[in-house]
Amino acid sequence: MSNAKLKHVLMIILLVFAILPSLIVGIVGTFSVIGYESDAKTNTLQVVSRSKSVALDHLFSHYTGTVNSLAKSEIIIDAAKGNTDADSVLAAYANANADFLDLMIIGTNGNIIASSTGNIDRTFDHYSETLSPVSGILKWSSYGNTDAFYVSKDIYEDADNSVGKVGHVVAVISVGADSGIANALGGAFLDGGHMAVFDTSGNTINLNNDMAVANDSSIKADLDVMVSETNSYVSSTSSAQVLNTGKFGKFAYVCGVIPNVSTWRWVGVVDTGTFSSFSVGAILIGWAVILVACALASLLAMLIISKFIGSMHDMLRTMDAISEEENGADIRFTIKNRKSELGRIMESFNDMLDEVTMSEERHRTIAELSDNMLFEWDFHKERMYVSANALAKFQIDTENSTLSNGKFIDSLMSSEDAEKYKRDINQLLRDKNGYSAEYQLQAKSGAIIWVSLRAVCITDRLGEPLRVIGVMTDIDNEKKMELQLSERASFDFLSQLYNRNTFTRTLTAELERRNGKKLALLFIDVDDFKFINDRYGHTIGDEVIKYVADTIRVKVEDKGGFAGRFGGDEFVLCFTDQEDIENIENISMDIINELYGGYTTSDGTMTINVKASIGIALCPEHSEDCNELLSFSDTAMYFVKKNGKTNYHVYDPEDSASGEYIDPEF
């Protein structure tokens, strides 16, 4: 790295750290000023809009309250039934409410029964069987094609609404320039802003601050946004938002619902131009101060660089030589001034390099003297080190190997072990600690041997991996002996079936993972086996035991089931194949018949017919417990013994009722 290049790099770094904080402060300050003023005006918009919405709340409450009280009036109920005339009553209420264009009673067929205007020979303009409590803004041909909405309430035969509906009270209410709604929307508001209302059909009042009613499809999308914004509120407002529309340009709004009126919304709208002003002078002064500070910081940075660049360049050049040259480990810093800060740094680096050199030498010596096989992966240099004794035993490509790229020890494993090894390595790198495991590797000789691998991840101060160091140990002899001992401990020596403990443990595990599937358990006892031993001798008796074991083993072999010998002439079979379980009685009879076919001695001189009694227990029909299933199948087998032998019997709870056949071992 040249002196000029180092100087430029350090200058850029120092300038960035000197100027960037000042720029950040300036930007944050500018947006803080703008944001503060915008927040203040937004809060004002919310307060003013909420206060004006109260007048709308009271107005609609007055409309609905008047209609609701009339619907419960006895004279109105009688008029709806056709028993009296209510025009004068309706006229009195309409005259008291200047916004009412008409107040009427409508029959269930839509005909007007009574009206404050006396015009009853007609059908209600917008009649449906279910009138909305508060409609949207509609056109009314009966009132000169004017814009208005209606408020309705159903009339029932009694005031308690317990009998059938007989009609409706309906008030048609004006939304003109001199109406109550217009008065509520008018009046003082924020500069550049106004209040408006709209229904969910897109009809608006005062949307353009002209008190006019409009239905413009080009603004329907904006109204839908406002509707969805207010649907989640109950007489509350949303936060002010800024929208861009082709018709109105940028505007901020606050919107909310009118309580108990599902089809109307109110909105306070303000031109966002009133939100965007701020103190230009103050911001310009602030930026001027920031620029002066940046210039001074830059000048100071250049002075510092000019003073120290020479010594730093020498130091960096030496570090490059240590990293890149072939004998770089022997290179040390040349210290010109031991009292300076850089001089002391160089001296410390020299001491650390000496320690590293000694440590690497110790590492190589230990690796050469030890029977353990060592490996190390360096993340920074992407380099794999493997000790000489490991390379002598295994075919490992250190030039192209990484921890898990399929070219390290995972290339010497079966696919199953390789996947397990990769999962272990990934777990090691995630947890950044140590792990140990056992794998089978193919040696150079072609033999598959067991090794024990222990590895640890070394990290830097930030927790990022620096190295993975591992030790492999040849444990082939010990592992094979362990497996042989384990196998011997699990099987009955004579029959080569599971012994009692292994069968019970395997059955328990099968019951835990059966997941709703059925199991069948057969308890088999050779009839009169003592007679065979006494007549033909124990050698023939042992051959008969092997014959029985070979006969029953094939019934579950390769089908997921398993067999065991509990000692003497007692055998057990567990069936997991669902088709076999459905046919378990036929299988039991097949076993009895095959055994009775007879065992022929090895010299061919004698055939011994072997008889057997079989007890059957089913899961979950009889039990889901291992010991109970064994006990029940044993009990069923003793039932056969008691009733003539050489047969099978499916366990029945009555078999255990007397306790006569229960084996005390279970």
C-alpha angles and dihedrals in degrees: 000000000000124000091244093051093049090047092052093046093050091045092054091048094049093045091050092051091045099045103030096066090050091050091048091051090049094048094045091047093049094050091043091057091046093044094048093053092044092049091049092052092044090054089050090051090052094048095046093044093049092049092051091045088062089068089054090049091053092044095054091042088055092050095048093040092055093049093044093052092049091051089061095046114113093222091053091048090050091047090051088054090050095248099117145010116258101173093109093050091050091047091052092053092044092051089052090054111056092192093061110102088182140351115203149163114234125196124229089261094056097256117135109244098179135004137186088227093049092237102131105140095094146063123264109267098232103025124162130161089253111043117200114245087232119012129205122254110297139180113248118202090184090064101045097284090293128160114253142132132223135229115206140184127187117243118220129193091255132030092247092064090234097126132055126298115265102178148311138274108222130184118195106209128199123233094189128135093272096043127114091253091053091050091049091051095045129069132069118348137154119303108274093012143095143177124253140171130210140177127227092262092067097259111142138189120206094352089142094038091254100107087239128138114236140171108193117171091203091069095042092100091055091048090050089055090052092047093051089046093055099039090081094055134079107205091325134109134242124234114274112268135189118230131181115220131171094228103044104020118214116353139157121222144185117201138180145163129267105237115257092001107104097182101052134073133179126216135190110209127193131179105247089222085083089055098052104061119107140159103288093179095056092047093049091051090050092051091048090056091048093051092050090050091050092051092051091047091051092051091050091049092054091050091052092048093049091053100049105026096093096056093041091052091055090049094050092047090054091048090052090052092050091052100041112029120087095240093033093131089072095052118102135184117268105230116210100172116024092184095060123088093246090048092055090047091053091048091052090049091052091052091049092049090053090051092048092050091051091046092052091049091052089048093054092046093051091048092052094048098043127083088217116097114231133202134176132190117203110204095195097049093030089224131142122214118195124180119246095247090056091050089049092056102035135041100240125164102214093179094063102025127114126171095275113003095114093258100086125065090312086073088063095053137081114262090256094052091043091056091048090049092051091049090050092050092047090049090050092053092046095048093035093214136095135291140179131206143157125241139172115240132185111239124212088260089062094248120132109231135179119243132183114222124198120180138173131196117226115204137190123244090277092055096253116139115259102169143355112214120190143178125209121198126192104237097159097123095044093046094049091049090049091051091048092051091047092050092048091050091053101049137062106246098220102042098027088224125123113287120233096271095046093046092049092047092047092047091051091052091047091052091051094053101034090106096205096320122131126251129197125204123199121195108199125192123183109233117235093356090154088061090054092051093046095046103037103023134249094283091061088041090057090049090052090052090053089047092053091046093050091047096052096037093068091057092070101020112124091002100091095258128111141207136216144182118228093193136281110020097334120114133174132203128194117200119199099165105105094212091052091049091055087053097038097125093055090047090051090052090048090055091050092049094045092050091047088054083080143238115263116208119242093255090051094234099116140033120200118200107221117210123198140186118213130199120195129205124178133208126248093003095066103018145326093217121099097220093045093051091051091047093047094048089047090050091050090050091053088051088060091047090053093048105050106299127236095078142086132248132191111225117261121190087234088066088069097039095089095034089225096129103032113125107226090217089075 
